[in-house]
Amino acid sequence: MRYAFLSDIHANLPALEAVLEDLERRRSDMVYCLGDLVGYAPWPNEVVSAIRSRGIPTIAGNYDEGVGLDSADCGCAYRSEEDRALGDQSISYTNRTVIEETRAYLRTLPRHLRMTLAMPRAAGMTPSDVLMVHGSPRRINEYLYEDRPERSFLRMMEDAGADVMLFGHTHKPFHRVLRYEVDGKERARHAINIGSIGKPKDGDPRACYAVVEIVMGAEGVGPGSLRVEFVRVPYDVERAARAIEASPLPDAFADQLRRAY
């Protein structure tokens, strides 16, 4: 089975349109969205409409939750007062821009989605659980970076009952294979950050999403049973950046798109 996972679109319609076209060519079995549809760019209603019209199962990001509740707090972490002031302008603009239909939809989004990959009992295969979150299983706005200690990832995923955990929020894609032993047999958990479609922060301005192919072995999900591809899709960054500059949003967000930081 091949699954496509999207995250952190952040109201960037040109980026989403390019990714949707790419998805049509690749024909994954299922597509899921891990949240943060809105914020930082001028197309929150259009992005939500595009996701809804395609029936893509979606969870709430911290930004979606804040706007859904008409809150002035997006649950973001800021490094400086200047960043906080920019963020305040973004959520204020987004709250003014979304229509009530969009806000009502954002309020319906769950925080987590879970799939259990159950195989025939006659084959002696172990069911494996796939958990989708935005930040982490503990907090919708927790940042999970690639350099997090392996023991911390394993403990978190064990507590959440997840063999595979998919998440976003940091806008930096990675795949960690976390090995451990059960009754002398090597098993693995997989931690996968999807990256960001609409606001990458890894120096590559192209939209990013993940395609995950799951190949179950006799012991369920093992070290080599997942193939993860981070797909980078070029889009008209200048169209998005110029639209930000023509809106009441801070011009700094346009620079962030161009430079992917």
Secondary structure, DSSP 4 states (H G I P E B T S, - for coil): -EEEEE---TT-HHHHHHHHHHHHHH--SEEEE-S--SSSSS-HHHHHHHHHHTT--B---HHHHHHHTT-S------SSHHHHHHHHHHHHHHHHHS-HHHHHHHHH--S-EEEEE---GGGTPPPEEEEE-SS-SS-TT----TTS-HHHHHHHHHHHT-SEEEE-SSS--EEEEEEEEETTEEEEEEEEE---SSS--SS--SEEEEEEEE--BTTBS-TTSEEEEEEEE---HHHHHHHHHTSSS-THHHHHHHHT-
